[in-house]
């Protein structure tokens, strides 16, 4: 009897460890998918960037409002508890779903089909070195598309503000252009862009 209990106890511990590892792996994969979706979205040539943030905030507001209306007749303490137990996790899940959608669209567009490289004339509007991440953040203006794009390059490439440069792009799976590298006028070598959302210079 004692051996049976010991065996079941070891099995339960093993199951807990296995479930914990699966959960950690799922969380890691989810954040990787969200990160890659965000990175490819930020380097895609679009008329407007930052729309996903507003969509996420709007979803969060709708969820919070719906939760408050659903339980507004209950006592105050219970309303607060319900808000934290329902609204905040729901907003978190909404942002995860938004990140997965971004990944499905923009990651597939960027790496699904590698089209012929094309160059776009660009003007450096703002430039900010980030010594912490060993990168330089640029705000570019593309006259051909009449849009602004934020990109990052390694520290060894520094293009002054108001300088002209070439942004190399390729057309992706869904027809959207994806930025690959940046080259200063007069320089023979293009610098590959880094992933991540580039910060404003101010």
C-alpha positions as CSV (number, residue, x, y, z in Angstrom):
1,X,0.0,0.0,0.0
2,X,2.8,2.3,0.9
3,X,4.6,1.6,-2.4
4,X,1.4,2.3,-4.3
5,X,1.0,5.7,-2.7
6,X,4.7,6.5,-3.3
7,X,4.3,5.5,-7.0
8,X,1.2,7.7,-7.4
9,X,2.9,10.6,-5.6
10,X,5.9,10.4,-8.0
11,X,3.5,10.2,-11.0
12,X,1.6,13.3,-9.8
13,X,4.8,15.2,-9.4
14,X,5.9,14.2,-12.9
15,X,2.6,15.3,-14.3
16,X,2.8,18.6,-12.6
17,X,6.3,19.2,-13.9
18,X,5.2,18.1,-17.4
19,X,2.2,20.4,-17.4
20,X,4.3,23.3,-16.1
21,X,6.8,22.8,-18.9
22,X,4.1,22.7,-21.5
23,X,2.5,25.9,-20.0
24,X,5.9,27.7,-20.0
25,X,6.6,26.5,-23.6
26,X,3.1,27.8,-24.7
27,X,3.7,31.2,-23.0
28,X,7.2,31.4,-24.6
29,X,5.8,30.5,-28.1
30,X,2.9,33.0,-27.7
31,X,5.3,35.8,-26.8
32,X,7.6,34.9,-29.7
33,X,4.7,34.9,-32.1
34,X,3.5,38.3,-30.8
35,X,7.0,39.7,-30.9
36,X,7.6,38.5,-34.5
37,X,4.2,39.8,-35.6
38,X,5.0,43.2,-34.1
39,X,8.5,43.3,-35.7
40,X,7.3,42.5,-39.2
41,X,4.3,44.9,-38.8
42,X,6.7,47.7,-37.8
43,X,8.9,47.1,-40.9
44,X,6.0,46.9,-43.4
45,X,5.3,49.9,-45.6
46,X,1.8,51.0,-44.5
47,X,0.0,54.4,-44.8
48,X,-0.4,54.4,-41.0
49,X,1.5,52.7,-38.1
50,X,0.2,52.3,-34.6
51,X,-3.3,51.4,-35.5
52,X,-3.0,48.0,-33.7
53,X,-2.4,49.9,-30.4
54,X,-5.6,51.8,-30.8
55,X,-7.5,48.7,-31.8
56,X,-6.2,46.9,-28.7
57,X,-7.2,49.8,-26.4
58,X,-10.6,49.9,-28.0
59,X,-11.1,46.2,-27.4
60,X,-10.0,46.7,-23.8
61,X,-12.4,49.5,-23.2
62,X,-15.3,47.5,-24.7
63,X,-14.5,44.5,-22.5
64,X,-14.2,46.7,-19.3
65,X,-17.4,48.5,-20.1
66,X,-19.3,45.3,-20.7
67,X,-18.0,43.8,-17.5
68,X,-18.9,46.9,-15.5
69,X,-22.5,46.9,-16.9
70,X,-22.9,43.2,-16.3
71,X,-22.1,43.4,-12.6
72,X,-22.9,47.1,-11.7
73,X,-25.9,46.1,-9.6
74,X,-23.8,44.1,-7.2
75,X,-22.1,45.6,-4.2
76,X,-19.0,47.8,-4.7
77,X,-16.4,45.3,-3.4
78,X,-17.7,42.6,-5.6
79,X,-17.6,44.9,-8.6
80,X,-14.0,45.6,-8.0
81,X,-13.1,41.9,-7.6
82,X,-15.1,41.1,-10.8
83,X,-13.3,43.8,-12.7
84,X,-9.9,42.5,-11.8
85,X,-10.8,38.8,-12.3
86,X,-12.6,39.3,-15.7
87,X,-11.7,42.5,-17.4
88,X,-7.9,42.5,-17.1
89,X,-7.4,38.9,-18.2
90,X,-9.8,39.5,-21.1
91,X,-7.9,42.6,-22.2
92,X,-4.6,40.5,-22.0
93,X,-6.2,37.7,-24.1
94,X,-7.4,40.3,-26.6
95,X,-3.9,41.7,-27.1
96,X,-2.6,38.2,-27.5
97,X,-5.2,37.5,-30.2
98,X,-4.3,40.8,-31.9
99,X,-0.6,39.8,-31.9
100,X,-1.4,36.4,-33.4
101,X,-3.4,38.1,-36.1
102,X,-0.5,40.5,-36.8
103,X,1.8,37.5,-37.0
104,X,-0.5,35.6,-39.4
105,X,-0.7,38.6,-41.8
106,X,2.6,40.5,-41.6
107,X,5.1,37.6,-40.9
108,X,3.5,35.6,-43.7
109,X,3.7,38.6,-45.9
110,X,7.4,39.3,-45.1
111,X,8.8,35.8,-45.3
112,X,6.2,33.8,-47.2
113,X,7.5,35.0,-50.6
114,X,10.9,36.7,-51.1
115,X,10.3,39.0,-54.0
116,X,12.8,41.0,-56.0
117,X,14.6,43.6,-54.0
118,X,13.6,47.2,-54.9
119,X,15.0,50.5,-53.6
120,X,13.0,53.5,-52.3
121,X,14.4,57.0,-51.9
122,X,14.1,58.1,-48.2
123,X,15.0,61.1,-46.2
124,X,16.2,60.9,-42.5
125,X,13.8,63.0,-40.5
126,X,15.0,62.0,-37.0
127,X,18.0,59.9,-35.7
128,X,18.6,58.7,-32.2
129,X,21.5,56.4,-31.1
130,X,20.5,53.7,-28.5
131,X,23.7,52.8,-26.7
132,X,21.9,50.4,-24.5
133,X,20.9,48.2,-27.4
134,X,23.8,49.1,-29.7
135,X,21.5,50.4,-32.4
136,X,20.4,53.6,-34.1
137,X,16.7,54.5,-34.5
138,X,15.6,56.4,-37.6
139,X,12.4,58.1,-38.6
140,X,12.4,58.0,-42.4
141,X,10.1,59.8,-44.9
142,X,9.5,58.0,-48.2
143,X,8.4,60.6,-50.8
144,X,7.3,57.8,-53.3
145,X,4.8,56.4,-50.8
146,X,4.3,59.6,-48.8
147,X,4.6,57.8,-45.5
148,X,6.9,57.8,-42.5
149,X,8.7,54.6,-41.3
150,X,10.6,53.9,-38.1
151,X,13.6,51.5,-38.5
152,X,16.6,50.4,-36.5
153,X,20.2,49.6,-37.7
154,X,23.4,48.5,-35.9
155,X,25.5,51.2,-34.3
156,X,28.2,51.2,-37.0
157,X,25.9,52.9,-39.5
158,X,25.0,56.6,-38.7
159,X,23.1,58.7,-41.3
160,X,22.7,62.4,-40.4
161,X,19.3,64.0,-40.2
162,X,18.0,65.5,-43.5
163,X,20.3,63.2,-45.5
164,X,19.1,61.2,-48.4
165,X,19.4,57.4,-48.3
166,X,18.0,54.3,-50.0
167,X,15.7,51.9,-48.3
168,X,15.7,48.4,-49.9
169,X,12.4,46.6,-49.8
170,X,10.7,43.5,-51.3
171,X,7.1,42.8,-52.1
172,X,5.7,40.2,-49.8
173,X,3.1,37.4,-50.1
174,X,0.1,39.7,-49.8
175,X,1.6,42.5,-51.9
176,X,2.8,44.7,-49.1
177,X,6.4,46.0,-49.2
178,X,8.7,44.9,-46.4
179,X,11.8,46.9,-45.4
180,X,15.1,44.9,-45.5
181,X,18.1,47.2,-45.4
182,X,19.2,50.9,-45.5
183,X,22.0,52.4,-47.4
184,X,23.5,55.9,-47.1
185,X,24.0,57.9,-50.4
186,X,27.6,57.3,-51.5
187,X,28.0,54.1,-49.5
188,X,28.4,50.9,-51.4
189,X,27.1,48.6,-48.7
190,X,23.5,48.4,-47.4
191,X,23.0,47.8,-43.7
192,X,20.4,45.1,-42.7
193,X,17.7,46.4,-40.5
194,X,17.1,45.1,-37.0
195,X,13.9,43.8,-35.6
196,X,12.0,45.8,-33.0
197,X,10.0,49.0,-32.9
198,X,12.3,52.0,-33.3
199,X,11.8,54.8,-30.9
200,X,11.1,58.5,-31.6
201,X,14.1,60.7,-31.5
202,X,12.5,63.0,-28.9
